[in-house]
Amino acid sequence: MSALLFYHKTVALNKQLHGNMRVTPPNAYFFAAQTNSVPLAGKEFGEACKEYAIVFSKTEGGSLIPVVLLGVRSNENLFLNKENKWRAAYIPAFVRRYPFVLASDPDNTQALTVCIDAAYPGFGSEVGEFLFDEKGEYTSFFRRTLTFLQDCHNNFKLTELLAKKLQQLDILKAYSAKFDLKSGKSFSLGEVAIVDEEKLKGIGDKDALDLVHSGQLAWIYFHLASLTNLARLVDMASEQL
């Protein structure tokens, strides 16, 4: 899975190049129409588990991250209607941050740069929100955006610790997500991973206590509870077909 997914042309924002630029926030989610899963932060599990199935998927670098399943086919998002409005009460932060994203500075890997998808049609428009004021300072809109991006970045970093912990404890198991639709058609997402509940019950007291104190145990059970939504995903796919 790519870390950027629906971003096509990310550029770093600066006041020299973009001082007069405006951005119109998306009022529809057309950019996510061909995305069948998106990364999810652990802090989102409590809300996301009510509507989505949460599984663990490999990134391009080979590490595991939690994702929410949005479709049963590779270029499909069942959570969008014909007007590209989202069909669930909770929208993952990965989607809500678009067209902005924090990226590592190539000259300083410890620093983060605010970027935008220059291919987004609402960027550079004659209407919308300014990013910089007449003094070259961040506008209130841009400051709110930056705070949200920093929260997303920090939450995703914390979630990486969850995935590493689960691998260290060896309590993940391979899961082949195969969907048998009512029409008789079958689709497979390829191999993902889920927590093995029996192995979870067998971990030592110290590891269990660490999971409790870190809040990760709650995230694990939200993940397990979310798997009941696989049946809902199948129903949504059947309805569309």
KASUL-V945956 format. One record per residue. RES is the residue in three letters. PSI is psi as a letter, one per 30 degrees, with the letter a starting at -180 (* if undefined). D_CENTER is the distance of its C-alpha to the mean C-alpha in Angstrom with 1 decimal. Layout:
res psi d_center
RES PSI D_CENTER
RES PSI D_CENTER
This chain:
res psi d_center
MET k 10.8
SER k 10.8
ALA f 9.0
LEU f 9.7
LEU c 9.6
PHE g 11.2
TYR k 12.9
HIS e 16.5
LYS i 18.7
THR k 17.4
VAL k 20.3
ALA k 21.0
LEU k 22.3
ASN l 25.8
LYS f 28.6
GLN e 31.1
LEU f 29.2
HIS g 27.2
GLY f 29.5
ASN g 30.3
MET k 27.0
ARG l 25.4
VAL k 21.9
THR j 21.5
PRO k 18.2
PRO k 16.8
ASN g 18.4
ALA l 16.8
TYR h 13.7
PHE e 15.8
PHE f 13.6
ALA g 11.0
ALA f 14.0
GLN h 14.1
THR j 10.6
ASN f 10.9
SER l 7.6
VAL k 3.9
PRO l 2.9
LEU k 4.1
ALA l 7.0
GLY e 10.4
LYS f 11.6
GLU f 9.5
PHE e 11.0
GLY e 14.2
GLU e 13.2
ALA e 10.6
CYS f 13.4
LYS f 15.7
GLU f 14.3
TYR l 11.9
ALA k 12.6
ILE k 10.6
VAL l 11.7
PHE k 11.7
SER l 11.6
LYS k 13.3
THR l 12.2
GLU f 14.9
GLY f 16.5
GLY f 17.0
SER l 15.1
LEU k 13.1
ILE l 9.6
PRO k 8.3
VAL l 6.2
VAL k 7.1
LEU k 9.9
LEU f 10.6
GLY l 13.9
VAL f 16.7
ARG l 17.5
SER e 16.0
ASN h 15.9
GLU k 15.3
ASN j 13.2
LEU f 15.4
PHE g 13.8
LEU k 15.4
ASN a 19.2
LYS f 21.8
GLU g 21.3
ASN g 17.6
LYS k 17.1
TRP k 14.4
ARG g 16.1
ALA l 14.5
ALA e 15.3
TYR k 11.9
ILE k 9.2
PRO k 5.7
ALA e 6.1
PHE e 3.9
VAL e 6.3
ARG f 9.0
ARG f 9.6
TYR k 10.8
PRO g 13.4
PHE l 13.4
VAL k 12.0
LEU k 13.8
ALA l 15.3
SER k 18.1
ASP k 21.6
PRO f 23.4
ASP f 26.6
ASN j 25.2
THR f 22.3
GLN f 22.4
ALA l 21.8
LEU k 18.8
THR k 19.2
VAL k 17.7
CYS l 17.1
ILE l 16.7
ASP j 16.4
ALA f 20.2
ALA f 19.9
TYR k 18.5
PRO f 21.6
GLY g 21.4
PHE k 21.9
GLY g 25.6
SER l 26.7
GLU f 29.9
VAL l 28.3
GLY a 25.4
GLU k 24.6
PHE k 26.3
LEU e 24.4
PHE k 27.7
ASP a 30.9
GLU f 34.4
LYS f 34.7
GLY g 31.6
GLU l 29.7
TYR k 26.2
THR l 26.4
SER e 25.2
PHE e 22.4
PHE e 21.3
ARG e 21.7
ARG e 19.5
THR e 16.8
LEU e 17.4
THR e 17.3
PHE e 13.9
LEU e 12.6
GLN e 14.5
ASP e 13.2
CYS e 9.5
HIS e 11.1
ASN e 13.3
ASN e 11.0
PHE e 8.9
LYS e 12.5
LEU e 13.7
THR e 11.3
GLU e 12.7
LEU e 16.0
LEU e 15.2
ALA e 14.6
LYS e 17.7
LYS e 19.7
LEU e 19.1
GLN e 20.3
GLN e 23.2
LEU f 24.2
ASP h 24.0
ILE g 22.7
LEU k 20.1
LYS k 21.5
ALA k 20.7
TYR j 19.9
SER j 20.7
ALA j 18.8
LYS k 21.7
PHE k 22.0
ASP j 25.5
LEU l 25.7
LYS f 28.7
SER f 30.0
GLY f 30.6
LYS l 27.9
SER k 25.6
PHE l 22.3
SER k 20.6
LEU f 17.1
GLY a 18.6
GLU k 18.5
VAL a 15.6
ALA k 16.5
ILE l 16.9
VAL k 19.0
ASP j 22.7
GLU e 24.1
GLU e 27.6
LYS e 26.8
LEU e 25.0
LYS f 28.2
GLY g 30.1
ILE l 28.6
GLY l 31.1
ASP e 31.7
LYS e 30.6
ASP e 27.2
ALA e 26.8
LEU e 27.9
ASP e 25.5
LEU e 22.5
VAL e 24.0
HIS e 24.6
SER f 21.2
GLY f 19.6
GLN f 17.8
LEU e 20.2
ALA e 18.9
TRP e 15.3
ILE e 16.9
TYR f 18.8
PHE e 15.9
HIS e 14.4
LEU e 17.8
ALA e 18.4
SER f 15.4
LEU f 17.0
THR f 19.5
ASN f 17.1
LEU e 17.6
ALA e 20.9
ARG e 19.5
LEU e 17.3
VAL e 20.6
ASP e 22.5
MET e 20.2
ALA e 20.7
SER e 24.4
GLU e 24.7
GLN e 23.3
LEU * 25.6
